[in-house]
Amino acid sequence: MSVNAVAHLNFHGQARAALEFYQSVFGGQTTIATYGDFGMPAALPDATKVVFGQIIAGNGFRVMAYDVPGDDAPVTQGVPTTRRENGTTLTREAFFLSVRGETVEEVGALWDRLLDGAAVIEAFGPAQWAPAFGMLRDRFGITWILDVAAEYVEA
């Protein structure tokens, strides 16, 4: 038996734009079906919204998304809270997506593409636990952690 966990992101009218953006960053095949494709009358406001969307890339990247029917108000993916501690701003998120690669070059290229319209939480660069690490919140409100895999060494 094989099991895969795949992030499924919820949007209000932005799922198509998010999927297209993520496909431009990570590559892969995008599948998008609308409520209209599943039989909703075209005259209804939600008919063009995404009822099923996914990206599957050969590099292992996979994500799903859809538009919650109804109001087009932005979805709060996770309400971040911040506090200052010892001169550092700490952010708590409900969740984030983690992307890990093997080299600084490959992960850095993904970071550069995700930066378009993003807010940097922690700049991409060397970290104590990895050759490179960074955290950002993209233009759709999704928080991403990107890092380079490193062998764990017990202290």
C-alpha positions in Angstrom: 0.0 0.0 0.0 1.2 3.5 -0.9 -0.1 6.6 0.8 0.6 10.3 -0.1 -0.3 13.4 1.8 -1.0 16.3 -0.4 -1.7 19.9 0.7 -5.2 21.0 -0.4 -5.5 24.8 -0.4 -8.8 26.6 -0.2 -9.4 29.9 -1.9 -12.3 32.3 -2.7 -11.9 32.9 -6.4 -8.1 32.7 -6.6 -7.5 29.0 -7.0 -6.9 29.2 -10.7 -4.4 32.1 -10.4 -2.7 30.3 -7.5 -2.4 27.0 -9.4 -1.1 28.8 -12.5 1.5 30.6 -10.4 2.6 27.5 -8.6 2.9 25.7 -11.9 5.2 28.5 -13.2 7.3 28.1 -10.1 7.5 24.3 -9.7 6.6 23.0 -13.2 4.4 20.0 -13.7 1.0 19.3 -15.1 -2.0 21.3 -14.0 -5.5 20.0 -13.9 -8.4 22.4 -13.4 -12.1 21.7 -13.4 -14.8 24.3 -12.6 -18.1 24.0 -11.0 -19.6 24.6 -14.4 -17.6 21.6 -15.8 -19.4 19.5 -13.1 -22.9 20.8 -14.2 -23.4 24.1 -12.4 -25.4 26.4 -14.7 -23.1 28.9 -16.4 -25.3 31.8 -15.3 -24.5 31.2 -11.6 -21.6 33.3 -10.2 -19.6 30.3 -9.0 -19.7 28.4 -12.3 -16.2 29.5 -13.4 -14.6 28.9 -10.0 -12.3 25.9 -9.4 -14.0 22.8 -7.9 -11.0 20.6 -8.4 -7.4 21.7 -9.2 -4.0 20.1 -8.8 -0.4 20.2 -9.9 1.7 17.1 -10.2 5.3 17.7 -11.1 8.0 15.1 -11.9 10.3 16.6 -9.3 7.9 15.4 -6.5 5.9 18.7 -6.1 2.2 18.2 -5.6 -0.6 20.5 -4.4 -4.3 20.6 -4.8 -6.6 23.7 -4.6 -10.2 24.7 -5.0 -12.5 27.8 -4.6 -14.8 27.7 -1.6 -18.2 28.5 -3.1 -19.9 31.8 -2.3 -18.4 35.1 -1.1 -15.1 36.2 -2.9 -13.6 37.6 0.3 -10.0 36.4 0.7 -9.5 33.2 2.7 -7.3 33.5 5.7 -5.1 30.4 5.3 -3.9 30.6 8.8 -4.1 33.6 11.1 -0.4 34.4 11.8 0.4 35.8 15.2 3.7 37.6 15.9 5.5 38.5 19.1 9.0 39.9 19.9 11.4 37.8 22.0 15.0 38.8 22.7 14.9 41.3 19.7 13.5 38.7 17.3 10.1 38.7 15.8 8.5 35.2 16.1 5.6 34.3 13.8 3.1 31.5 14.5 1.2 30.1 11.6 -1.6 27.6 11.5 0.4 25.7 8.8 3.0 26.3 6.1 4.1 24.3 3.1 7.6 23.0 3.2 9.7 22.5 0.1 13.0 20.7 0.5 15.6 20.2 -2.2 19.1 18.8 -2.5 21.1 21.8 -3.6 21.2 25.5 -2.7 21.0 26.3 -6.5 17.8 24.4 -7.1 16.0 25.6 -4.0 17.3 29.1 -4.5 15.8 29.2 -8.0 12.4 28.1 -6.5 12.7 30.8 -3.8 13.4 33.5 -6.4 10.3 32.5 -8.4 8.0 32.4 -5.3 9.2 35.9 -4.3 7.0 37.5 -6.9 4.5 39.5 -4.8 5.6 37.7 -1.5 6.4 39.0 1.9 9.7 37.6 3.2 9.5 36.3 6.8 13.1 35.0 6.9 15.5 35.7 4.0 16.8 32.7 2.1 20.4 31.9 3.2 22.6 29.7 5.3 21.1 28.3 8.5 22.6 26.5 11.5 20.7 23.3 10.5 20.8 23.5 6.7 23.0 24.9 3.9 20.0 27.2 3.1 16.6 28.1 4.6 14.0 30.8 4.0 10.4 31.5 4.8 7.9 33.7 2.9 4.2 34.4 2.6 3.2 34.4 -1.1 0.7 36.7 -2.8 -2.1 34.2 -2.0 -1.4 34.2 1.7 0.3 30.8 1.8 3.4 30.6 3.9 6.3 28.5 2.5 9.4 27.2 4.0 12.2 26.3 1.6 15.3 24.6 2.6 18.1 22.4 1.5 18.3 18.9 2.9 21.1 18.2 5.3 22.0 15.1 7.3 20.8 15.4 10.9 23.8 15.4 13.3 22.9 14.8 16.9 24.3 17.4 19.3 
